[in-house]
Amino acid sequence: MNQSVTSRAGAPFTLANGAVLKNRVAKAAMSEQLADGRHDPTVRLERLYRVWAENDIGLLISGNVMIDRGHLGEAGNVVLDDGSDLAAFRRWTAAATAHGTHFWAQLNHPGKQTPKFLTKEPVAPSAIALGGGLEQTFNTPRALNEAEITVLISKFARSAQLAKEVGFTGVQIHGAHGYLVSQFLSPLHNQRTDRWGGSLENRLRFVVAIYRAIRAAVGADFPVGIKLNSADFQKGGFSEEESMDVVQALAREGIDMVEISGGTYESPAMVGAQQPAKASTQQREAYFLAYAEKVRKLVSTPLMVTGGFRSSAGVEAALAGGATDFIGLARPLAVEPGLASRLINDPGYRIDMKMPTTGSKLVDHMTFLAITWYEHQLARIGDGKRPLPNMNAWRSVASTLWSLGTLAFAKRRA
């Protein structure tokens, strides 16, 4: 890092447990889909994260690292469990932690958000199907029983323990975007009548139990964070008020960082799909900064806001306001891997991005273009190539459909 930098983004930050992050710029998790056939890290993942580590990022958070290889969100997910190739993980973490960069594993279970071709019988808090047209792609889940919930909590803890062993410098629980932890928190998706559902106190029991189990497994000095929705943006779903209550509960537990995001597959606010944005949001760039300002009044836990940042001025203003301690970047880093360095060192820098589209909202939605287009950029970096910011959206769709068709066929033959 440029030691002469006086920007807020370039300043180091010390967590309560003593871990020091060299600056305030973080790569938020993005789905890479670059695991091998056994769901271990590949050379492409090593190369991708090495490129980011070389470009002044203080914190790298991995894409989905699944805790259960029987339940994947995507075919190319990494899995970290007792069947993993730990040497491959050590190579990945060595590449990503070069240059003093922190590298945290984002631990996840998809719950019902697993495609039909991957999981015939998904599990969830309740047997409620995804809506918004997604019921055509995702099977209705089976409700988890008490024993299965206990096993899943232990699997989160075991994956965290292994993450520490192989060289990750922290872990993040994925509690957002409609995955399993998020499903437990949502009154729309969690309609259980036992101690895991009903009141918010019961619905947050699952994530608190996961945090406690992880903390017991990794110790007090190993960073444990969470990615949490500010809201689900669905009628009857997880609300902003409930989200703030969850943040306060986790703060009391001692969590090291809360990353604020929002939305689900059904209502993908995390990719800017809640349009049109308010003028104040457009001016300040970040999607969830107003929520963070409310949370800051309630807790002193370090906060990270992800979504919408596009300029050095926007980054500096957000940090100066005190609502967030870290700036989370995702999609912009897929097309400009050196973005962090530019935001820190060039006060006038700005990156302009357009949402990729085929011109058909249905095609864009059904192929998750707002995610897959960026996955293809990550694959290029992993192959040692430059990103293609002007990649045709139909090219990305064709590649996605080809991959899905091949994988679905392979799954049927397995």
LINKAGI-V60236 format. One line per field, one symbol per residue. phi: phi as a letter, one per 30 degrees, with the letter a starting at -180 (. if undefined). psi: psi as a letter, one per 20 degrees, with the letter a starting at -180 (. if undefined). burial: I if it has 24 or more other C-alpha atoms within 12 Angstrom, else O. A space follows every 10 residues. Layout:
BEGIN
phi->???
psi->???
burial->???
END
This chain:
BEGIN
phi->.ddddcdddd ddbcdddjdc cdaccbdddb dchbdddcic dceddededd edddciddbc cddecdcbdd bcdbdcddbb adcddddddd ddddddcdii ddbcddcbbd hddbdedcbd bdbaebdcdd ciidddcbdd dcddcedddd ddeddedddd ddeddcjdcl bbddcbhide ddddddddcc cdccdcbjdd edddeddddd eddddddcjd ccebbbcbdd adhbdicdcd ddedddeddd dddjddabcc bajbedbddd ciddcddded dddciddcdd dddddedcbc eecbcbjjdb bddddddddd didbcbcccb eeddcbdcde ddddcbdcdb ccbcddadjc dddeddched cdededdddd dddicddcec eddddddddd dddddddddd dddd
psi->qoiipjqhhi qrpprhjipp phajpporpq ohlkrahjkq qrhhgggghg gghiljphpp prapoqioii nqhqhjqqpo aijqnhhhhh hghgghjqkj pqoppopqpi cimpqhihog nrqrhqmpqq bkiiihhpqp rppqrgghgg ghghhggghg ghgghijqjr qppokakjag ghhhhpihio kqjaijrdqh gghihghghg ghgghhhirh jppoaqppph rikppjaprh ghghhgghgh ghhkqhqopp bqrrhhnmhi kkinqqqqhh gggigphkhh ghhghhihqi ppqpppoipi qhghghgghh iihqhqopqe hhihinhjgg hghgiohjqp ppqqppqiio hgggghjlhi ghhhhhghhg ghjjrqrnhk pphhgggggg hggggghhgh hhh.
burial->IOOOOOIIII IIIOIOOOII IIIIIIIIII IIIIIOOOII IIIIIIIIII IIIIIIIIII IIIIIIIIII IIIIIIIIII IOOIIIOIII IIIIIIIIII IIIIIIIIII IIIIIIIIIO IIIIIIIIII OOOIOOIIII IOIIOOOOIO OIIIIIIIII IIIIIIIIII IIIIIIIIII IIIIIIIIII IIOOOIIOOI IIIIIIIIII IIIIIOIIOO OIIIIIIIII IIIIOOIIII OIIIIIIIII IOIIIIIIII IIIIIIIIII IIIOOOOOOO OOOIIIIIII IIIIIIOIII IIIIIIIIII IIIIIIIIIO OIIIIIIIII IIIIIIIIII IIIIIIOOOI IOOOIIIIOO OOOIIIIIII IIIIIIIIII IIOOOOIIIO IOIOOIIOOI OOOIOOOOOO OOOO
END
